[in-house]
């Protein structure tokens, strides 16, 4: 049975109302304080930016797809589209102003070995919906190409049923002329696992925001990521994980390297709701500043309303260890090579979180490509 999606006019009207009520995000909003979107973009530009292009390589066998640009949608799309996670202004806009997007579904019991490869390009708004039913698994590679003009605004919704497992690797190339905003909402049922890695190499303004609900016991969310920034690149990763049920687990490990006049941002918020006893959460964010004009803003946060929980967080910003640098140079390693070795070692454990060996190697290749530029910019 199919059903008609809400009209584009109705969705646009809802988003415009949201704009009027909330206004464009800006630095006076606490969770946008390091990424002032209103200073460089207005609501009219968002509405008029059109639809971003997307391309899904041949869907892996066993994965169902639906083009959100079509007028009718199956029930599994209708039940989930626009319902997952919080709906802040920019997520509303991606739902309202996108004339297309992609929905993927893994039916119950399917274990998909081949990664699904989704590429997003050009300027505009676009939607992505991913539904994994009970006892399924999938790896998604989400690639964002370089400069796309003014704005790319992506809304992603992920529904993980009981015992579903998703590995999500998001790669965003350097795009210093563009504004890139993405909101990812995730809901997880009993025993579901979400593992995500975010490799971002900077934009004029780049903001990736996650809202994850661990709704039932034994659900797990494990986030990691790296930034390698130079020039005036900006990369903001803001996450909010809510432990709704007890015996749920989450980890976050983010490593950031900033050279030139770049800015790296991490804001991680953990909320353990009342009754979510036995929850376990850890946050770690570290940044290396390779020059006097680079900036890193790291802000982990814990809000706990339950008992018998294990929650910890840590953040650190600094330069390369001078003793380690001296040790390498004293053994004949040239300074540039020694610095490169130390920066790579700093990023190692975050990249190692990527389970898929092929995707892990691809991220390392992109890191290696970006490092010399960031380190030159530091001088």
Phi, psi and omega in degrees: 000129177253159178218151181285137173291154174304145183298151178299322179299320180294319180293320179295321178297320179296318180293319179298322176296320177297319177301316182296321183285318188258331186076165177295142178300141180207177190290349175281346168279125188306315184279002173242016189295336182259003183217084187278091184289323183297334182292339184234001185207143175240169186298325179297321178294324176296313183295329185263005186280351176080204184245130178288151178278144175224154179216124175255117173302163183321120183300134177303147180302130181100352180260125176271144179230155175216132178278115182290354174280350180278156187285337183243155182219145175291166184301322184294333173285314182299324182290335190246328187297123178081010185244352191260127177075181177294162180235075176289176188305311185289330175291320175302318182296319180295327177287322186281318192259353177278128175268009180194179181160187185225139174240137179231145180222133173252112183294159186311134173083355183276131174250109186264115183279321183281131178296143169273129187245112182246126178247134178242130184215171178070175180275160174125184179258149177203153180243146174226129177235132180229123182237118175250119180278186188301137172057047179240168174210149181201149169246129179244124171257116180251113185248130175250123181286180186289210188308131186237018185094218188285301192222137165235118184237114188242132173246121182242133176235132184230124177244117181248115179280182184304130177064016175281150181226123178238129169254121188237116178246119181247124179242127178236116180290162176300132183212074192285354176259355191250159169253127183233120180232132176220133175243126182243120176251133183227132170241139185229128177271188186304126175073005180286147180235131175237116177242123186225142176231134184238109177253114186230130185248017166098142175225179172304314168214123179234129183223117173245120183239135180238140171230112187241129178248113172271089195277335183227162186302149177069009173287148183224142173227126182231113184248143173211167179179163177224147168236138169231108191239143173221184181051233178248032180296148182227135177214120183239120173246115181239125183230149173223111177253125179251119174275095183279321181249162179285165179057038174253156187225144175212146174223150175220131178221110182234132179238133186228135177239123185232122173238182179061226178245039185274170180220123178249134185230136169225125173232112181240123181241130175243127174242122175256109186286162178303131180092350181275054184293146179084007179291150183226122183217138177223137176232133174222128176223129180223147181223143172252126175259119185262008179195164184288345181259352179284156184221143173226131179239113183239125185219087173279151184213141177234134173229118189235125178240011185238177181248162174055049180248158174240105182228133180213150176213156178204149179214143180208140177232134180193192179249177175298145180293116183297327180292319177295320178296316178298319180301312181294317181293326179293344177256021171090006179278125179302152186303313182300317180293321179297317178298317179300316180299318182290321178294317179298318178297324178299322183276347192307308188292332178289317179292327181297344178292343179286118185287320183286120185297319180297314181291325177297317178296323180293320178295319177300321179298318179291323176298314180299324179292323185278331187301312182302322180294314179298323182283327172295317180299333181292336182273000000 
